[in-house]
Amino acid sequence: MRITSNFDSGNIQVIRAEQPDDIQLAINKDNQSDFFQWFHFKLDSTPFINHKLTIQNVDKAAYPDGWQNYQAVASYDREEWFRVDTEFDGTNLHIDHTPEHDITYFAYFAPYSYERHLDLISWAQTCFDCRHEHLGETLDGRDMSLLVVGQPEEGKKKIWITARQHPGETMAEWLIEGLLERLLDEDDGVGRSLLDKAVLYIVPNMNPDGSARGHLRTNANGANLNREWQSPSQENSPEVLYVLNKMQQTGVDMFLDVHGDEALPYNFVAGSEGTPSYNARIETLENRFKQAFLMATPEFQDEVGYPKDEPGKANLTVACNAVAHQFDCLAYTLEMPFKDNINLADAAYGWSPKRSKQLGEDVLIAIHAVADHLR
Ligand SMILES: [Zn+2]
């Protein structure tokens, strides 16, 4: 029997793996950080016998509530990621699984590989109206890529979308893949109409180093990028510095920052109501966006989410708040579940790459609904 995570976005520590009924594992912390929750590993063993895997001390993970009613994902072909039940005993996470093949991959959520990220960028740049811009290098020397979709023209709105500041939130890049496929489809009316009104600036992966390293939440240096938007630095958070500099060049009329939430089994948005510049104009735009999104898909809801910030109490180091404040624009954090949207629960797959991609297609309807009204 063999367990390894020595591959793109792999993360596991093997404590003991000699007997199928006593496999003891732990999750490595993000580099220079105390955050951990993302795991991704390969089990190479004998099929058709039960394997008992224990991931130790997950109560110390970043979001212990994430383990309640949680199902891990597993795959034999690295394409289809099905759910496997887990049990959280308050300290450890237990997975009982009888593999049907020699090799089984396990992960916290369906991975989105660095190679797939490069494929996405390369495919997108070949489409009409889309070009690639290199923003700079990360601390590990990877490329920060921006896709500019639409022809910049006087009067067009500038809409920025970023994803995966938190690298373990792979559903965010799955969403971008679906969003781009619709936006770049020349036969899609919503995409074409939106590009008549707006230019979209899209960063499919804000944290390629953390993604490849198998981190949950931070970059190569242990920085939580979504707390770096007040004073990003070349040394600690170049990813944010590049994007914020570019935003200052282009201007921003709307901003969407895409994430995943470990605990809440819903799709929801969190706004900028706690920023000093929040006003009735922004509130009207928020309501228009949410109404259109609710009409577009029952996967979105506005009943359950984060507590609203008190006026003036927003954390301005967070991307959504920082951009809303600096650019006086509509800004939302869009959260998807690691578990499932329990309004439309799916025991076999839970929240999945396919549903994330579909939500990316559907959110374009909500963006289209506000585009004329942003200024
Ligand atoms: Zn996040």
Boltz pocket constraint, residues with backbone or C-beta under 6 A from the ligand:
constraints:
  - pocket:
      binder: B
      contacts: [[A, 166], [A, 169], [A, 258], [A, 259], [A, 260]]
      max_distance: 6.0
